Amino acid sequence: MSLSNFRLPFPQPNLEFVTVVADEGKVRAFARIARDIIEDAFPDEDYHLGRFGMVGRNLGVFGPIIQAKFDAHDYTDHKDPLGIVSGNDKLIVIDRTALIGHKLQ
């Protein structure tokens, strides 16, 4: 099955990463992209002001990476802000190796 509706949810109070969310039926995938990865890809942009724009304009790159990790079951259970695990929410971590061969704009 395919994930759909890739989006940047608001608010995102944790400045250490940007979260992209996508859905597949009752399952929700939360993909985290660490701050240092974004800052390395965009060294001339202000992370605090532009992080959503930088990730948003690259959803076409991140989407297939998130889908591939989801298909490979390369995720863990996601805990909500209260520490509750629903069983339907999955956490995917995007690391540098996942971006090899991809060009971010």
Buried (B, 14 or more C-beta within 10 A) or exposed (E): EEBEEBEBEEEEEEEEBBBBBBBBEEBBBBBBBBBEBBBEBBEEBEBEEBBEEBBBEBBEBBBEBBBEBBEEEEBEEBEEEEEEEEEBBBBBBBEEEBBEEEEBE
